[in-house]
Amino acid sequence: MDKSVFFGPWPHQLLSTLAVLVSMSCANTQDRAGAQADIELKIEGMVLVNRTGAYVSAARVLVPNTGRFVSCGNIGPGAVCATGFPELGYSGNPIELTWSQGGAIYSTGMLELRLSEPILSAGKAQVRLTILGEDLAAAELVPLQE
């Protein structure tokens, strides 16, 4: 099963000033259909990768259902912004990635990360977001080993 989600282009019309942010929530999932409510997966941090030749700024990953987020600053061409945070239980809530590049603002819209067997077996994961172009990005969960 492919654990990556690719998306783009979706210019975001409503946001004028953003910070680089990522979040996972620990909200209750009892009313969420499917197996995600039974998952015991901990999220321990995020990595935001800029695979373009231009600066990325004002990038944000938000969990709209909870309003939670984590932030980073500007990310240079080919650079990485990484942050850890206290372990959070994965709830399966959709996330949204937005970023600014070349004077335009882009958004993935709402997306849900796919879970693979290696991620479930590890029990711990990190969110990895990769900006591939001014209107293209990828999101995945990366398993962490103890």
C-alpha positions as CSV (number, residue, x, y, z in Angstrom):
1,M,0.0,0.0,0.0
2,D,1.3,3.4,-0.9
3,K,1.7,5.6,2.1
4,S,2.1,8.9,0.3
5,V,-0.5,11.4,-0.7
6,F,0.3,13.8,-3.6
7,F,-1.7,16.8,-4.4
8,G,-1.7,20.2,-6.1
9,P,-2.3,22.8,-7.5
10,W,-4.8,24.6,-5.2
11,P,-4.0,28.3,-4.6
12,H,-5.4,29.4,-1.3
13,Q,-7.4,32.6,-1.6
14,L,-8.2,33.3,2.1
15,L,-4.8,33.4,3.9
16,S,-2.5,36.4,3.6
17,T,-0.1,35.7,6.5
18,L,0.9,32.2,7.6
19,A,3.5,30.5,9.7
20,V,5.1,27.2,8.9
21,L,3.1,24.8,11.0
22,V,2.4,21.1,11.6
23,S,0.1,19.3,14.0
24,M,-1.4,16.0,14.9
25,S,-4.3,15.8,17.3
26,C,-5.2,13.5,20.1
27,A,-9.0,14.0,19.8
28,N,-11.4,11.1,20.5
29,T,-12.1,9.0,17.5
30,Q,-15.1,6.9,18.7
31,D,-17.4,8.4,16.1
32,R,-14.9,8.0,13.2
33,A,-15.9,5.1,11.0
34,G,-13.5,2.3,10.1
35,A,-10.4,0.9,11.7
36,Q,-8.7,4.2,12.4
37,A,-10.6,4.5,15.7
38,D,-8.8,1.3,16.9
39,I,-5.2,2.4,15.9
40,E,-2.6,2.8,18.5
41,L,-0.1,5.0,16.7
42,K,1.9,7.8,18.3
43,I,3.1,10.8,16.3
44,E,6.4,12.2,17.6
45,G,7.3,15.1,15.3
46,M,7.3,16.4,11.7
47,V,9.8,17.1,8.9
48,L,9.0,19.7,6.3
49,V,11.3,19.3,3.2
50,N,11.7,22.0,0.5
51,R,12.7,20.2,-2.7
52,T,12.4,23.3,-4.9
53,G,14.9,25.9,-6.0
54,A,13.1,28.7,-4.2
55,Y,12.4,29.7,-0.6
56,V,9.2,28.4,1.0
57,S,7.6,30.5,3.6
58,A,4.4,30.7,5.6
59,A,3.9,26.9,5.2
60,R,1.3,25.4,7.6
61,V,-0.1,22.0,8.4
62,L,-3.2,22.3,10.5
63,V,-5.6,19.9,12.0
64,P,-8.8,21.9,11.5
65,N,-10.9,19.6,13.8
66,T,-8.8,20.5,16.8
67,G,-7.0,23.7,15.8
68,R,-3.7,22.3,16.9
69,F,-0.4,23.0,15.0
70,V,3.4,23.2,15.2
71,S,5.4,25.8,13.4
72,C,8.8,26.4,11.7
73,G,10.3,29.5,10.0
74,N,11.4,30.0,6.3
75,I,12.8,27.0,4.5
76,G,15.6,27.6,2.0
77,P,15.9,25.8,-1.3
78,G,16.7,22.1,-0.7
79,A,16.5,22.6,3.1
80,V,14.6,20.9,5.8
81,C,12.7,22.2,8.8
82,A,12.1,19.6,11.5
83,T,10.5,19.8,14.9
84,G,9.6,17.3,17.6
85,F,6.7,17.6,20.0
86,P,5.3,15.5,22.9
87,E,4.0,12.2,21.6
88,L,0.4,12.5,20.4
89,G,-2.0,9.7,19.7
90,Y,-3.0,9.5,16.0
91,S,-6.7,10.1,15.6
92,G,-7.0,10.0,11.8
93,N,-8.3,13.6,11.6
94,P,-7.7,15.3,8.2
95,I,-4.9,17.8,7.9
96,E,-4.3,20.8,5.5
97,L,-0.9,22.0,4.2
98,T,-0.6,25.6,3.0
99,W,2.5,27.4,1.9
100,S,3.7,30.6,0.2
101,Q,6.2,30.5,-2.7
102,G,7.0,32.9,-5.4
103,G,4.4,35.4,-4.2
104,A,1.5,33.0,-4.4
105,I,-0.2,31.0,-1.6
106,Y,-1.0,27.3,-2.2
107,S,-3.1,24.7,-0.3
108,T,-3.5,21.0,-0.5
109,G,-7.1,21.2,0.8
110,M,-8.1,18.6,3.4
111,L,-6.4,15.2,3.2
112,E,-6.1,12.1,5.3
113,L,-2.7,10.3,5.7
114,R,-2.7,6.7,4.7
115,L,-1.4,4.1,7.1
116,S,0.8,1.2,6.0
117,E,1.7,-2.0,7.8
118,P,5.3,-0.8,8.6
119,I,3.8,2.3,10.2
120,L,1.3,0.3,12.3
121,S,4.0,-2.3,13.3
122,A,6.4,0.5,14.5
123,G,3.7,2.1,16.6
124,K,5.4,5.5,16.3
125,A,5.7,7.7,13.3
126,Q,6.8,11.1,12.1
127,V,4.8,13.3,9.6
128,R,6.9,14.1,6.5
129,L,5.7,16.9,4.2
130,T,7.6,17.5,1.0
131,I,7.1,20.6,-1.2
132,L,8.0,19.5,-4.7
133,G,7.0,22.7,-6.6
134,E,5.0,25.9,-6.4
135,D,1.8,23.9,-6.7
136,L,2.8,20.3,-5.7
137,A,3.4,18.6,-2.4
138,A,3.5,15.2,-0.8
139,A,2.6,14.0,2.7
140,E,3.4,10.7,4.4
141,L,3.8,9.1,7.7
142,V,7.3,7.7,8.3
143,P,7.7,4.8,10.8
144,L,10.1,5.4,13.7
145,Q,12.1,2.6,15.4
146,E,12.6,2.5,19.1
